[in-house]
Amino acid sequence: MSKKTLEQSPPTGRSAGRLLVCAMLTVGLYLPAVAHADDDQDRLKRLVDQVARGDEVEAAAAGERLVELITKPLVEAIGSLEARPIEEQVRLRRVLARVTGALRMRLFRTDLSPEDRKLFDTFAASYPELVERLFDGNFHVRRAAVQQVPLEPNTGAGLLIAAKVDDEDADVAATALEMAAALHDRVVARALTRYIRDATATVESGFYGPHQQDLARVVALIVARSAPVIADAGSSEGVPAISEALRFFGRSKYWDHQHRALAVRALGQLGDQRAAPVLLDFLDDPTRVRWRTVEEGKRLVETVGDVALLNLLRIYELRPEDFGLQVPAQDPSFAGFANDESRREGHHAVRIWYEQHARQAPAASLPASEDQD
């Protein structure tokens, strides 16, 4: 008996009046069917566990049995599609095309927290067809659906946009990232924080083998581009996840200097002192990011370490000039030094300040740079 049939025929005990009327008709049919459904459910659970936890041979065999258990009853119920009239074929094909999407959607909902599940259900009730298309098997359909998600702040929109950032198709993921950047609310930030945490742990675990490194690089790129979205939302909850991503990807082959700079700037923008240790770790990164020519033809060079220094100073509300860091008035996002000697002095000075103040004083009493005017 299918789940839908069980929902249409309430289990014993839900309605005494109905049972009194129907008992003679159902006692011989309903109870065996329920028992059969329970047996199938137990078999499904066992097979799922074997696929997830068994060795390679056992998992493969369990996977075959799982597919058979799920598809065989449906195929037998449908029979030959070509033997049916065209109108029936079209209807059945449409329903079959929805099966995978419905499975993905239900699994996604299952993994949500109670708070986010409520947001999802409210959004799905308002936009049922749109939500269904977001989980469609065709990536063209999913991409178009992402573009149609209304940018309603602090609703299920953020959850679903973030879910498509984790889409297996790169074009869908890129489109979802654009939508996330446009929305940048607390919900999408919370969901992207989960994505960064899980994606970092997955790549760090070595899940992607030698022949999947292109995929690992795509995941790493999405992680880097997700950090500014969280920062724009002002979500300090993302600081630990972004810090760990910078710590791992920033020392890996997956990120270049631009990606490292993205994560560093995001941490500085959030202004949370929990990011200080990882920013200190990247002070010595000498990779050049960009350069600027300022007054009298003087050339300033910005390294990843300089970006880390600038954003560390922003977190503690310290003045860049007190550490020799030059920030052109016309471009406050840029910070650099004229030479390596002044760079070493500036970086050394901030380490001394951190040891004297940040490590020993509670956050509320950390001193800002004194006014020397």
C-alpha positions, 0 to 999 in steps of 0.5 A, spaced: 500 500 500 502 506 498 503 512 502 498 516 499 493 510 500 495 510 507 493 517 508 486 517 504 485 511 509 486 513 516 489 508 521 485 504 526 483 509 532 482 515 528 475 515 528 471 510 532 464 512 528 467 510 521 470 504 524 463 501 527 460 502 520 466 499 516 469 494 520 466 488 517 469 491 510 476 493 512 478 488 517 480 482 512 483 487 507 486 493 511 490 490 517 494 485 512 495 491 507 498 495 513 503 490 515 505 489 508 507 497 508 510 496 515 514 491 512 516 495 506 518 501 510 523 496 514 526 493 508 527 500 505 530 503 512 535 497 512 537 498 504 538 505 505 543 503 511 546 498 507 547 503 502 550 509 506 554 504 511 556 498 507 562 497 504 563 498 496 560 491 494 555 491 499 552 498 498 552 497 490 548 490 491 543 494 496 543 500 491 540 495 486 535 492 491 533 499 493 531 501 486 528 495 485 523 495 491 521 503 489 520 502 482 517 495 481 511 497 484 510 503 480 512 500 473 507 494 474 501 499 476 503 503 470 504 498 465 505 499 458 505 507 457 505 506 449 498 502 450 495 507 453 491 513 449 496 519 448 492 524 453 494 518 458 501 518 456 502 525 457 499 525 464 503 519 466 509 522 464 508 529 467 507 525 474 513 521 473 517 527 471 515 530 478 517 524 482 525 525 483 523 532 484 518 531 490 523 526 493 529 532 493 524 537 496 522 532 501 529 530 503 531 538 503 525 539 508 527 534 512 533 537 514 531 543 516 530 546 523 523 547 526 524 554 524 526 554 517 521 548 516 516 553 518 518 558 513 519 553 507 512 551 508 509 558 508 513 559 502 511 553 499 503 554 500 504 561 497 508 558 491 507 551 490 508 550 483 515 555 483 517 550 489 516 544 485 520 547 479 526 549 483 527 541 484 525 539 477 530 534 474 531 539 468 537 544 470 534 549 465 527 549 469 531 550 475 535 555 473 529 559 470 525 558 477 531 561 481 530 567 477 523 567 479 523 567 486 521 573 489 526 577 493 522 577 500 526 578 506 526 573 512 522 568 508 523 561 505 525 565 499 532 565 502 532 558 504 530 556 497 535 560 494 541 558 498 539 551 496 540 552 489 547 555 491 548 547 492 545 545 486 549 540 482 549 544 476 554 550 476 549 555 472 544 554 477 548 555 482 551 561 479 544 564 478 542 562 485 548 566 488 546 572 484 539 572 487 542 571 494 547 577 493 541 581 491 537 578 497 542 578 503 537 577 508 538 573 515 535 567 512 539 566 506 545 568 510 544 563 515 543 557 510 549 559 506 553 559 513 551 552 513 553 551 506 560 554 507 561 549 513 558 543 510 562 544 503 569 546 507 568 539 511 566 535 505 572 538 501 577 537 507 575 530 508 578 528 501 571 526 499 572 528 492 577 524 489 583 525 484 578 525 478 573 530 481 578 535 483 574 540 478 568 539 482 572 540 488 574 547 485 567 549 483 565 548 490 571 552 493 569 557 488 562 558 491 564 558 498 568 564 497 563 567 493 558 566 499 562 569 504 561 576 502 553 575 501 553 573 509 557 579 510 552 584 507 547 581 511 551 583 517 550 575 520 556 574 525 553 567 525 557 566 519 564 568 522 566 561 525 564 558 518 568 563 514 574 563 518 574 555 517 573 556 510 579 561 510 584 557 514 583 551 509 581 553 502 586 559 503 592 554 504 590 549 499 590 549 491 583 551 490 583 558 492 587 564 489 589 570 492 583 573 490 578 568 493 583 569 500 581 576 499 574 575 499 574 571 505 578 576 509 574 582 507 568 579 509 570 577 516 573 584 516 566 587 514 562 583 520 567 586 525 567 580 529 573 579 534 573 571 533 576 572 526 582 575 529 586 569 529 585 567 522 587 574 520 593 574 524 595 567 520 594 571 513 598 577 515 605 574 512 601 572 505 606 576 500 601 575 494 600 581 491 592 583 490 593 589 486 597 596 486 595 603 486 599 610 484 598 615 489 601 622 489 607 624 486 607 618 482 608 613 489 606 606 488 603 602 493 602 595 493 597 591 496 598 584 498 593 579 501 597 580 508 595 587 507 588 586 506 588 581 512 591 587 516 586 592 514 580 588 516 584 586 523 584 594 524 577 595 522 575 589 527 578 593 533 577 600 530 584 602 530 587 607 525 591 604 519 596 610 519 598 608 526 601 602 523 604 605 517 598 602 512 596 607 507 589 607 504 588 612 499 582 617 500 579 615 493 579 608 494 578 606 502 577 599 500 585 599 498 590 598 503 598 597 502 605 599 503 610 603 499 615 597 500 617 591 504 620 594 510 615 598 512 610 592 511 614 588 515 614 594 521 606 595 520 605 587 521 610 586 526 606 592 530 599 590 530 602 583 532 605 586 538 598 590 539 594 584 539 599 580 544 598 586 549 591 588 548 587 583 545 589 577 548 589 579 555 583 584 555 575 582 555 572 585 548 568 590 551 575 594 554 579 593 548 582 600 547 581 604 540 587 607 537 589 614 541 588 620 537 594 623 536 592 630 533 
